[in-house]
């Protein structure tokens, strides 16, 4: 399939961060040409992007797409009560098939809000999510997020379940390995899961330093802060994505940078669950860690909108440090594109020759004028209402706001019915 996008304002996110007015040619799954004027040469698909902005597809580096049917279930609770009283009991009633139905809803929401790639941690067998992602045409890494609550006798069964989840893959999808968190998993399980990820050359995902409570639990248990502890047992490297990082010491941030760690900050979920600490992404970035952004699940966010996440990430830093220039808008966009691609191991995140064709077109609505600073408009003013067309892996998955790969109405109906039915189980 060849596609030409004509007359767009292109936020390339290339090494020079160029913004050009021009065309993009896609052949197969990657960008073959980009420039001010590309000869049309009869592409199979011609998109007139006059008046539109082309950006790299946004990358959600931490989410739980199988949990979207719990949006609005368990409101106004702090994290540990929210998990123990509401989420874990209802998740236990959910099946892998249900997670797939929820994931279809998540992917429709993601596409309509400009997200093309995601890093998933799912409590269940991941088959349902893989098939949903394949059907919708998303790019992602998908893991089973397990925990043993310090019951070592559970570990052989858990490891068999994780190994079996590694059989699933797709053109744009790879399995990944997860452990839920150092406070819900024994050291033996943490070691075994990371060893498996290393052996299979897969990305590793884990929640770390989300609440102050868990910092003291890990300190009491190990005498070390969570990043120091996880580093001492070999979990911290450039193939790991540590979600949250809301309670890091300066020493931990330097350590993260020295290990080229990927940190996925989820500012909206943290604020909503009132975790108190903030992920100091400006300091982590300056130290040299790879900062990425995630929504976390729609059960705690309550949306999967990365525009909202970019805006909140920027605002929280400025507000926290009392310093308006503590982080630039450009850097925030980098976190959601280039850095996200690095964390997920994807040859994307920028619009340049040879990169994977994951492209989002934004319509300039009234919220996008005037255009004194186009990147600021993207971070602070843009939203799903501006997303008109989405291309993932060289395939048009949404055209003029219509998702082409699945029937959006049916996806919504199925998820809504399931959300009601699961309460009566
Ligand atoms: Zn999470």
Boltz pocket constraint, residues with backbone or C-beta under 6 A from the ligand:
constraints:
  - pocket:
      binder: B
      contacts: [[A, 62], [A, 63], [A, 64], [A, 207], [A, 243], [A, 296], [A, 297]]
      max_distance: 6.0
